[in-house]
Amino acid sequence: MTQELTQTPTGFFGEFGGSYVPPVVQEALDQLAEAYDRYKDDPEFLAEYHHYLKDYSGRETPLYYAESLTQHLGGAKIYLKREDLNHLGAHKLNNVIGQILLAKRMGKKKVIAETGAGQHGVATAAAAAKFGMSCDIYMGALDVERQRLNVFRMEMLGATVHAVQEGERTLKEAVDAAFGAWIQGIEDTFYVLGSAVGPHPYPSMVKDFQKVISQEARRQILEKEGRLPDMVIACVGGGSNAIGAFAEFLPDSQVALVGVEAAGHGLQTDRHAATLTLGTVGVVDGMKTYALFNEDGSVMPVYSISPGLDYPGVGPEHAYLKDAGRAKYVPATDAEAVQALLLLTRLEGIIPAIESSHALAEVIKRAPQMSPDQIIIVNVSGRGDKDVAAIADYLQAHPELKL
Ligand SMILES: *Cc1c(COP(=O)(O)O)cnc(C)c1O
């Protein structure tokens, strides 16, 4: 996005968020914001959304007491919110169903999306297949090479996958290409954005579609324990599963909220994606937020073992919650995440996504310091089947971490 930037007064979380985009994109965003305002509280729209969450995606997802993990760590009681049990194995479909139903209401025939590792692309392609819409997915050419299986899944589902050859050939260039394609076809195209990031209204809309996670979890913990948890922990890439897991607990000041970012090879290296820990405030992907910038103001290349967490920015509401002190954001390295993944797999028979394993790494640090009458809810944002080959490679390169 190199054109002149405009800024609207809506959609701010404190100083963060907003809409820093060229005028032609702003027109499309205004149209989207208006449509979303019209439908977000519409009982028919919400009934349809919850119908597909239930019968298509398999909600509600369980809140599972991880007894073996709790005993092993010897502290707080640990509950897992099982977003890994959604159709397609992650929380992403919660958001995609909401956006596709809105696209239908707006009369759009075509959806586009960006994707990094391919998880959001697969979810969008599946929903497009289900609702009979044409689907174009933009993916960095390097990611296309690294994620052949997801590329083939998207193609099976009827999507056209565009390999973006610019720059580093990863997610950032895919986002730029998707915005470019949106500008080309703004009349009939809906851009399904994959996280709680980007210009207004996306961060608020994606939060609304993901807050079902904490609506369920809050009710479930009250049923099981008769009280609220002491802490909710979730991993943060763009921040959609975390904001969904935090949303309904935000007014409960006794519930600590902890987001976990990818520290990759370590914060002292240049191979990490610890945006809120080490970033500075600036504009990226149409929003004002914390991001990792080079000295010349360009966006830093980021790294994590987990393909869902290597994003150089973060959703603006997380930037706000950090500065307001309502949520804390901490890093976890590749090694800590892999260890956490192996521990949950061995103790509970659940292979979590490597993204979610960053949140579990924080549970491993925190739970032993808490008392047995305290409660942690950790959001297991996805399942780890997709990561098995990467874990095998990691273990081969790090024999000290053997199974
Ligand atoms: C995409 C993804 C994430 C990261 O995205 P957020 O928007 O930060 O939630 C985390 N976990 C899984 C399983 C994912 O697929």
The ligand as a Tripos MOL2 file, in Angstrom:
@<TRIPOS>MOLECULE
LIG
   15    15     1     0     0
SMALL
NO_CHARGES

@<TRIPOS>ATOM
      1 C1         -3.3460  -19.0520   12.8220 C.3       1 LIG1
      2 C2         -3.1760  -19.7110   14.1130 C.ar      1 LIG1
      3 C3         -2.7550  -19.0030   15.2690 C.ar      1 LIG1
      4 C4         -2.3460  -17.5620   15.2490 C.3       1 LIG1
      5 O1         -3.3220  -16.6580   14.8830 O.3       1 LIG1
      6 P1         -4.0640  -15.7060   15.9300 P.3       1 LIG1
      7 O2         -4.8000  -14.7700   15.0600 O.co2     1 LIG1
      8 O3         -3.0110  -15.0390   16.7550 O.co2     1 LIG1
      9 O4         -4.9330  -16.5650   16.7460 O.co2     1 LIG1
     10 C5         -2.6810  -19.6880   16.4740 C.ar      1 LIG1
     11 N1         -2.9770  -20.9990   16.5460 N.ar      1 LIG1
     12 C6         -3.3690  -21.7100   15.4710 C.ar      1 LIG1
     13 C7         -3.6810  -23.1520   15.6420 C.3       1 LIG1
     14 C8         -3.4870  -21.0980   14.2190 C.ar      1 LIG1
     15 O5         -3.8800  -21.8160   13.1550 O.3       1 LIG1
@<TRIPOS>BOND
     1     1     2 1
     2     2     3 ar
     3     2    14 ar
     4     3     4 1
     5     3    10 ar
     6     4     5 1
     7     5     6 1
     8     6     7 2
     9     6     8 1
    10     6     9 1
    11    10    11 ar
    12    11    12 ar
    13    12    13 1
    14    12    14 ar
    15    14    15 1
@<TRIPOS>SUBSTRUCTURE
     1 LIG1         1 GROUP 0 **** ****
